[in-house]
């Protein structure tokens, strides 16, 4: 069992930055690839970024590429999402999730956090 708790969300102006954190419980954090997803009101949850178990492989969606960076610290059982050059369309609830595969597919993820709200004002 893995429990995930996100933090770092908030209200920011367009062009600003935020760093999300996701703290995991348990001693098996390094066994999982970690992903970030987001869900805007009235829309489906969508893939944002993923990082492999060791951090050697990352992938992000085209909509955030060049602006968002995913990283992890296995010693701290934490995954991060650095978000720069934020746009109003980035407004959503952001979720971290754990998977045994380095995947962009939502259904491949077993454990989910409760989400953190990110609001970008224009």
Secondary structure, DSSP 8 states (H G I E B T S, - for coil): ---EEEE--EEEETT--EEEEEEE-SS-GGGSEEEEEEE-TTS--EEEEEE-SSSS-EEE-TTTTTTEEEEEETTTTEEEEEE-S--GGG-EEEEEEEESS--S-GGGEEEE---EEEEEE-
